[in-house]
């Protein structure tokens, strides 16, 4: 008899959960109709109007019980990003205006383990495409705007912070990519944390601007737990400093996590899985449309030392395994008698990764801590 009661209890519980998910899906379908109206808007004024309606409905939907774990099925042009620890969810979408510029909207949902409730914070895109991107800590009301496509938790000062990778379509001439940090504090949150160590300084976020004519890779390599990205160089030396004319030069850099910092390493080789039969898939932003799309992982890589792929930028490719040999060699050289060498051109400054909008007129901007 007890066994029968237990079976009936599980049946009714499963029916309740199924009904709950079904009810949320019905509400998502209604929400998707508003989204389709937004995507069909033809003028900037109509886009803004429809987005206000959609954002209000989205916020109401996110406050419903069960949405934090709900698997979206119908909002195809909205990115839903869940952290690996299942404590943070980002709902993110873009607006493309008639002049091909973008703005972005986002809600950050987080699970408060102490109060056992979901907290929701809106990120407000307050900058136009031509404004300098903030380098300091910012609050949700002063967001630079982008589509996030990767979130990675890491430990700092005995707390969990979240690494974010994002994309911004910017203008008709250039795009941006971001490496940022989401920091949760009490009832609020902030963006930016002093964890990115370059050769000359520690930054709170890393910003790349590159030519619209090119595609920049910026990914998190799970196997080695590092951020790997294309190194950018000007199309010609006369364009040095004008980052809207920067393109990948077939070499790669990375940020590796060590001692609670993401440390810059130059001239690395991005390695794929040793298993050639590994048919993995990933989601990434389409550089042209701003939409999240599914792609198959390419198990091949381009050797930056290959003469057929050589560019004007002179970089020496190195594998992670070669680092131990390089460090040992440097220690041996320190013990040898020093010989005065002829001066040579300094290597590039990694702090140059921060965006400079050389082609735009400077504008007054808000001060950030």
Secondary structure, DSSP 8 states (H G I E B T S, - for coil): -HHHHHHHHHHHHHHHHHHHHHHHHHHHHHHHHHHHHHHT--SHHHHHHHHHHHHHHHHHHHTSTTGGG----S-TTSEEEE-TTSSEEEEEEEEE-TTS-EEEEEEEEEEETTTTEEEEEEEEB---TTS----S-EEGGGB---EEEEEEEEEETTEEEEEEEEEE--SSSEEEEEEEEEEEETTEEEE--S-EE-SS-EES-EEEEEETTS---EEEETTTTEEEEEEEEESSGGGTT-GGGEEEEEEEEEEEEETTEEEEEEEE-----S-TT---EEEEE-TTT--EEEEE-------TT-GGG--SS----B-TTHHHHHHHHHHHHHHS-------------GGGGS---TTS---------
